[in-house]
Amino acid sequence: MASFDIPGSPSASFDKAAIVAYINSLPPQRKWWEGGKKFAFNFGWKEIYAYDGWTCIYCGKDLIEHEDIVATSTEEHLVPQSLFITSAEANTENNVVACCAGCNGLKGPAVPPPSDPAWNSRKEYIAGAREYIIKRRVDRITQYAQYVAVSKIKRLFPSPTNRLLDYV
């Protein structure tokens, strides 16, 4: 099980400098994220989405179910763009995937620590990121469940506030 975290955060056992040093120390054959085509005028987001079947790589959401879903989806960098010197280095076929807005927001700049086996392959990295996103989603749902329940009850019995009067 991968242990993704945000470099430098209080819960992380590593920082951005350690990750950058680690990925730069790997031999070229171990840098799976550098493979594939580079983004160019004839290769971009539509090709990436098509390769991924127009579904979110993490949760499987159908990104073309509705125009609003695809409009708010993103090209997700598996290895975050912030870890590269130039964006061109990060924008490769093997490093960019189709992603819904929710999963992209939950993953953010999280990566596994240098010792994690998720760095061994793209498949292991995606599986580790997926586990991280699921855990964050469950944590968020648990965190907000109480507020949602209370707010739904309050909605049934509204008491006008100055702010609500602005909407009428």
Sequence and secondary structure as in RCSB ss.txt:
>XXXX:A:sequence
MASFDIPGSPSASFDKAAIVAYINSLPPQRKWWEGGKKFAFNFGWKEIYAYDGWTCIYCGKDLIEHEDIVATSTE
EHLVPQSLFITSAEANTENNVVACCAGCNGLKGPAVPPPSDPAWNSRKEYIAGAREYIIKRRVDRITQYAQYVAV
SKIKRLFPSPTNRLLDYV
>XXXX:A:secstr
    B TTSTT SS HHHHHHHHHHS GGG GGG S B BTTBSHHHHHHHTTTB TTT  BTTSSHHHHHH EE
EESS GGGSSSHHHH BTTTEEEE HHHHHHHTT B  TT GGGG HHHHHHHHHHHHHHHHHHHHHHHHHHHHH
HHHHHHS    HHHHTT 
